Amino acid sequence: MKTTAFLVFLMTSTLAAQERTVRGVMQPRPGAPAEDVEVAVHPVPVDPPSVSAAESTLPDDDLVLGVVVDGRAMAYPIRFLALTEIVDDHVGDTPLAPSW
């Protein structure tokens, strides 16, 4: 089985530059009137680069979210998923959106 580890480049400055806002209506608590709101959103990483487990520089004790599809494994480090919350990725031909 070929194991692949998720490789992440710290993109905080790039993500901050691409932040945008969306407008909507939200009810802040049950029974309260709805309010117009504007919230900041950030882009979602799409098909991030990956490396084989042998090439990975992740510490052995790094907590990861692991996925195996048709015998192919991917590991998504929790510390990076915590920054973006979700990733738009593929394992082989199978699309997935790991989130934390």
C-alpha positions in Angstrom: 0.0 0.0 0.0 1.3 3.4 -0.9 0.9 5.9 1.9 0.8 9.6 1.2 1.1 12.3 3.7 -0.5 15.7 3.3 2.0 18.5 2.8 1.0 22.0 3.8 2.8 25.3 3.3 1.9 27.9 5.8 -0.4 30.1 3.8 -1.6 32.5 6.6 -0.4 35.7 4.9 -1.8 34.5 1.5 -5.1 33.5 3.0 -5.4 36.8 4.9 -4.9 38.8 1.7 -7.7 36.8 0.0 -10.3 37.2 2.8 -13.6 38.4 1.7 -17.0 38.9 3.3 -20.5 37.7 2.6 -23.7 39.4 3.7 -26.7 37.6 5.0 -29.5 37.5 7.6 -29.0 35.9 11.0 -31.2 35.4 14.0 -28.7 35.8 16.9 -30.8 33.8 19.4 -34.2 32.1 19.4 -37.0 34.6 19.5 -34.8 37.6 18.6 -35.4 39.5 15.4 -33.3 38.7 12.4 -30.4 41.0 11.7 -28.4 41.8 8.6 -24.8 40.6 9.1 -21.6 40.6 7.2 -19.1 37.9 8.0 -15.5 37.3 6.9 -14.8 34.1 5.0 -11.5 32.6 3.8 -10.7 30.5 0.7 -10.6 26.7 1.0 -7.4 25.0 -0.1 -8.1 22.9 -3.3 -6.1 19.8 -4.2 -3.2 20.6 -1.9 0.2 19.1 -2.8 1.1 15.8 -1.1 4.2 13.8 -0.5 4.8 10.1 0.2 5.1 9.1 3.8 8.9 8.5 3.3 9.3 12.1 2.1 7.1 13.6 4.8 8.7 15.8 7.5 5.7 15.4 9.9 6.8 14.4 13.4 5.8 10.8 14.3 3.5 12.0 17.1 1.6 14.6 14.9 -2.1 14.1 15.2 -3.6 13.5 11.7 -7.0 12.7 10.1 -6.4 9.6 8.1 -8.4 8.5 5.0 -8.0 5.2 3.0 -9.7 4.9 -0.4 -9.1 1.9 -2.6 -5.9 1.1 -0.7 -4.5 4.6 -1.0 -4.0 6.4 2.2 -3.8 10.2 3.0 -3.0 11.9 6.2 -4.2 15.4 7.0 -2.5 17.0 10.0 -5.0 18.3 12.4 -2.9 21.4 13.2 -3.3 22.5 9.5 -7.0 21.5 9.2 -7.6 23.6 12.3 -6.4 26.7 10.3 -8.6 26.1 7.3 -11.4 23.9 8.8 -11.9 22.1 5.4 -9.9 21.0 2.4 -11.2 20.2 -1.1 -9.2 17.2 -2.2 -9.2 13.9 -4.1 -7.8 10.5 -3.3 -7.4 8.9 -6.7 -10.7 9.6 -8.4 -12.7 10.0 -5.2 -13.4 13.6 -4.1 -13.4 14.3 -0.4 -13.6 17.3 1.9 -11.8 16.4 5.2 -12.7 18.9 7.9 -11.9 19.6 11.5 
